[in-house]
Amino acid sequence: MSIILGGVVSYFGYRYLASKTTAIFERINLKKIGFIIIMLVLTRVLMDFIIPAIFGQNQDISLNQTMIESMFQQGGMVALLFKLNTVIIAPIIEEISFRGIIFEEAKPLGEVVQFIWPTFVFAAVHGPSTPEQWTVYLTAGALLMVVRLVTKKLQYSVMFHMAHNLMATVGL
């Protein structure tokens, strides 16, 4: 069901964005791919060392993360489909929604709001309930927004998000 819903949201979101902006896709730019790699390394450092150093090693796991881990433990086709959803479908839907539609709609409110609003909504949707969880999701949302702003194309934040979720899925 999420695959169908993801397809519908992606299609209409893409159509909407294509009518409003040219900042969706371009030919692959190797410098921008290099920037994504640098941002992935920075993300790992922040998530694996800096945030745990601030909050301690025993962070509470968010409801979102608990559900993801539960689905992965199911095994078989359920786990495979959920991993596919986590690595491919969710990043596309989330980037079209947050760094695409919400980002574009926040333009009239100024650059600061345009950065903060999608970042905050992204974090809130992931269901954080502690300051540590809010920090993790706000950091992830901010890094995704930096990729979107620096590359000026939505495709690179989608790639970054997919790579990040793939690394988390395979335990890197």
C-alpha positions as CSV (number, residue, x, y, z in Angstrom):
1,M,0.0,0.0,0.0
2,S,2.8,2.4,0.8
3,I,4.4,1.8,-2.6
4,I,1.1,2.8,-4.3
5,L,0.7,5.8,-2.0
6,G,4.3,6.7,-2.5
7,G,3.9,6.6,-6.3
8,V,0.9,8.8,-6.2
9,V,2.5,11.4,-3.8
10,S,5.7,11.3,-5.9
11,Y,3.9,11.8,-9.2
12,F,1.7,14.7,-8.1
13,G,4.4,16.2,-6.0
14,Y,6.8,16.1,-8.9
15,R,4.2,17.6,-11.3
16,Y,3.5,20.4,-8.9
17,L,7.2,21.2,-8.4
18,A,7.9,21.0,-12.1
19,S,5.2,23.7,-12.7
20,K,6.7,25.9,-10.0
21,T,10.5,25.6,-10.3
22,T,13.4,24.3,-12.4
23,A,15.2,23.1,-9.3
24,I,14.3,19.4,-9.5
25,F,16.7,17.6,-11.8
26,E,19.8,18.2,-13.9
27,R,22.5,16.0,-15.5
28,I,24.6,14.4,-12.9
29,N,27.3,16.8,-11.6
30,L,30.3,15.0,-10.2
31,K,31.2,18.0,-8.0
32,K,27.8,17.8,-6.4
33,I,28.1,14.0,-5.9
34,G,31.4,14.8,-4.2
35,F,29.6,17.3,-2.0
36,I,27.1,14.6,-1.1
37,I,29.9,12.2,-0.1
38,I,31.4,14.9,2.1
39,M,28.0,15.5,3.7
40,L,27.5,11.8,4.3
41,V,30.9,11.6,6.2
42,L,29.9,14.7,8.2
43,T,26.5,13.1,9.0
44,R,28.2,9.9,10.2
45,V,30.5,12.0,12.5
46,L,27.6,14.0,13.9
47,M,25.3,11.0,14.4
48,D,27.9,8.5,15.6
49,F,30.2,10.7,17.7
50,I,29.1,14.3,18.4
51,I,25.4,13.8,19.3
52,P,26.2,10.8,21.5
53,A,29.0,12.8,23.2
54,I,26.5,15.5,24.0
55,F,23.6,13.3,25.2
56,G,25.5,10.2,26.3
57,Q,25.6,6.8,24.7
58,N,22.3,5.5,26.0
59,Q,20.0,7.5,23.8
60,D,16.3,6.6,23.8
61,I,15.1,5.3,20.4
62,S,12.3,7.2,18.8
63,L,9.0,5.5,18.0
64,N,9.8,5.8,14.3
65,Q,13.1,4.0,14.8
66,T,11.5,1.3,17.0
67,M,8.9,0.6,14.3
68,I,11.6,0.4,11.6
69,E,13.7,-2.0,13.6
70,S,10.6,-4.1,14.3
71,M,9.9,-4.4,10.6
72,F,13.5,-5.3,9.8
73,Q,13.3,-8.1,12.3
74,Q,10.3,-9.6,10.6
75,G,12.5,-11.2,8.1
76,G,11.6,-12.5,4.7
77,M,9.6,-10.6,2.1
78,V,8.2,-8.1,4.8
79,A,11.7,-7.0,5.8
80,L,12.8,-6.8,2.2
81,L,9.9,-4.7,1.1
82,F,10.3,-2.4,4.1
83,K,14.0,-2.0,3.4
84,L,13.1,-1.1,-0.1
85,N,10.6,1.4,1.2
86,T,13.2,2.9,3.6
87,V,15.9,3.2,1.1
88,I,14.0,4.2,-2.1
89,I,10.4,5.2,-1.5
90,A,10.6,7.2,1.7
91,P,13.5,9.4,0.6
92,I,11.7,10.3,-2.6
93,I,8.4,11.1,-0.9
94,E,10.1,13.0,2.0
95,E,12.3,15.1,-0.3
96,I,9.5,16.0,-2.7
97,S,7.4,16.9,0.3
98,F,9.9,18.7,2.6
99,R,12.7,20.0,0.5
100,G,10.4,20.3,-2.5
101,I,6.8,21.5,-1.9
102,I,7.2,22.9,1.7
103,F,10.5,24.6,0.7
104,E,9.0,26.2,-2.4
105,E,5.8,27.3,-0.6
106,A,7.9,28.9,2.2
107,K,9.8,31.1,-0.3
108,P,7.6,34.2,0.3
109,L,8.3,34.0,4.0
110,G,12.1,34.5,3.6
111,E,15.2,32.4,3.4
112,V,15.4,31.7,7.2
113,V,11.8,30.4,7.3
114,Q,12.4,28.5,4.1
115,F,15.3,26.7,5.8
116,I,13.7,26.2,9.2
117,W,10.1,25.3,8.4
118,P,10.8,22.1,6.2
119,T,13.5,21.1,8.7
120,F,11.2,21.3,11.6
121,V,8.3,19.5,9.9
122,F,10.7,16.8,8.7
123,A,11.8,16.2,12.3
124,A,8.3,16.4,13.7
125,V,7.0,13.8,11.2
126,H,9.6,11.3,12.5
127,G,8.0,11.4,16.0
128,P,10.8,12.4,18.3
129,S,9.8,12.6,22.0
130,T,13.0,13.5,23.8
131,P,15.6,16.3,23.3
132,E,18.1,13.8,22.0
133,Q,15.6,12.5,19.3
134,W,14.7,16.1,18.3
135,T,18.4,16.8,17.9
136,V,19.0,13.8,15.7
137,Y,16.0,14.5,13.4
138,L,16.6,18.3,13.3
139,T,20.3,17.6,12.4
140,A,19.3,15.2,9.7
141,G,16.7,17.6,8.3
142,A,19.2,20.5,8.4
143,L,21.9,18.5,6.6
144,L,19.4,17.5,3.9
145,M,18.4,21.2,3.6
146,V,22.1,22.2,3.2
147,V,22.4,19.6,0.4
148,R,19.3,21.0,-1.2
149,L,20.5,24.6,-0.9
150,V,24.1,24.1,-2.0
151,T,23.3,21.8,-5.0
152,K,20.2,23.8,-5.9
153,K,18.5,20.6,-7.2
154,L,16.2,18.3,-5.4
155,Q,17.7,15.2,-6.9
156,Y,20.9,15.6,-4.8
157,S,18.9,15.7,-1.5
158,V,17.1,12.6,-2.7
159,M,20.4,10.8,-3.4
160,F,21.8,11.9,-0.1
161,H,18.7,10.8,1.8
162,M,18.8,7.4,-0.1
163,A,22.5,6.9,0.7
164,H,22.0,7.8,4.3
165,N,19.1,5.4,4.7
166,L,21.0,2.7,2.9
167,M,23.9,3.0,5.2
168,A,21.6,2.9,8.3
169,T,19.8,-0.1,6.8
170,V,22.9,-2.1,6.3
171,G,24.4,-1.0,9.6
172,L,27.2,1.3,8.3
